[in-house]
Amino acid sequence: MTTATPSLSDAALDQLFRSARYVFVRSAEAKAKLQPALSAGNVAQTLAAPVCVIVAQDTRFYEHLPQQFPGYDARPLF
């Protein structure tokens, strides 16, 4: 018996990885700083996990491209 693996379209993956930022939280000290933002039901799992990932997305990241890449205006690509 096989199970179907959910898939994302190329466009969805491109959108996710193009504009997302990731922070990997590994140390006990860093997880302790994260704890006040967690739901009560997630505290134990988060503190026990080998790594936690904070994913943030800036939906208007292209506005900052002129400062990040001053030699080329890449805004029209997005």
ChimeraX attribute file (.defattr): number of C-alpha atoms within 10 A of each C-alpha:
attribute: neighborCount
match mode: 1-to-1
recipient: residues
	/A:1	2
	/A:2	4
	/A:3	5
	/A:4	5
	/A:5	6
	/A:6	5
	/A:7	8
	/A:8	9
	/A:9	8
	/A:10	9
	/A:11	8
	/A:12	11
	/A:13	11
	/A:14	11
	/A:15	14
	/A:16	13
	/A:17	11
	/A:18	14
	/A:19	14
	/A:20	13
	/A:21	13
	/A:22	11
	/A:23	10
	/A:24	11
	/A:25	18
	/A:26	14
	/A:27	12
	/A:28	14
	/A:29	10
	/A:30	13
	/A:31	18
	/A:32	13
	/A:33	10
	/A:34	16
	/A:35	15
	/A:36	10
	/A:37	9
	/A:38	11
	/A:39	8
	/A:40	9
	/A:41	8
	/A:42	10
	/A:43	16
	/A:44	11
	/A:45	10
	/A:46	18
	/A:47	19
	/A:48	11
	/A:49	12
	/A:50	11
	/A:51	13
	/A:52	18
	/A:53	12
	/A:54	10
	/A:55	10
	/A:56	12
	/A:57	14
	/A:58	10
	/A:59	11
	/A:60	10
	/A:61	13
	/A:62	16
	/A:63	12
	/A:64	12
	/A:65	15
	/A:66	13
	/A:67	10
	/A:68	11
	/A:69	10
	/A:70	10
	/A:71	9
	/A:72	10
	/A:73	13
	/A:74	14
	/A:75	12
	/A:76	6
	/A:77	6
	/A:78	10
